[in-house]
Amino acid sequence: MAKDMTRVDGSKKSSRGWLGPIKRDDGSVMTEYSIGINIGGKETLVPSLVPTLSKAEIEFLRTKEDKVPIPEAIQKKAADHAKKMIKQGKSPFYQSSKKKKSLIK
C-alpha cells in the first residue's frame, strides 16, 4: 500500500473521500485532509474535507501551505460531521459502499 494511502494511525485511506479526489497545485491528490480534533475529551483523527464545506473552504484546503493553520470554521464543520457519523455508529471517514461478496453460498 502506498504511504500516502495510509493515515498516521496506520488505517487505510479511501481513494475517494467524501468529495472525491481533489488535485493540488503540486500535482498530488487529496481525499481526506485528516486533522485531530477533541471528541469526548479524546484527540480523534477526522477528515476535514466533508460535504458541508463551501467551495471557498475546499479551495483553501486545496491550496493551503503546510504551516498555515486551518480556519476555525472548517475545523467546526469537520468536527460536526465526525460527531454525526460517530453517533450513527459509523466511521467519520468515507467508506466505500461496495460490499464484499461472501465466499460461502
Residue pairs with C-beta under 8 A, 6 or more apart in sequence:
1 12
4 13
4 28
5 12
5 13
5 15
6 12
6 13
7 13
7 32
7 34
7 45
8 34
8 45
9 45
11 93
13 31
13 32
13 93
14 31
14 32
14 93
14 94
14 95
14 96
15 21
15 31
16 31
16 94
16 96
17 30
17 31
17 32
17 47
17 49
17 93
17 94
18 47
18 49
18 50
18 51
18 81
18 94
19 31
19 49
19 50
19 51
19 53
19 58
20 31
21 29
21 30
21 31
22 29
22 30
22 31
22 49
22 58
22 61
22 62
23 29
23 62
24 30
24 62
24 63
25 62
25 63
30 49
30 61
30 62
31 49
31 94
32 47
32 48
32 49
32 93
32 94
33 47
33 48
33 49
33 61
34 45
34 46
34 47
34 48
35 45
35 46
35 47
35 48
35 70
35 75
35 78
36 43
36 44
36 45
36 46
37 43
37 44
37 46
37 75
37 78
37 79
37 82
38 44
39 46
39 79
39 82
39 83
39 86
44 82
44 92
46 78
46 79
46 81
46 82
46 92
46 93
47 78
47 81
47 82
47 92
47 93
47 94
48 61
48 70
48 74
48 75
48 77
48 78
49 58
49 61
50 77
50 78
50 81
50 82
51 81
52 77
52 80
52 81
53 61
53 74
53 77
57 71
57 73
57 74
57 77
60 71
60 74
61 70
61 74
64 70
81 92
82 92
85 91
85 92
86 92
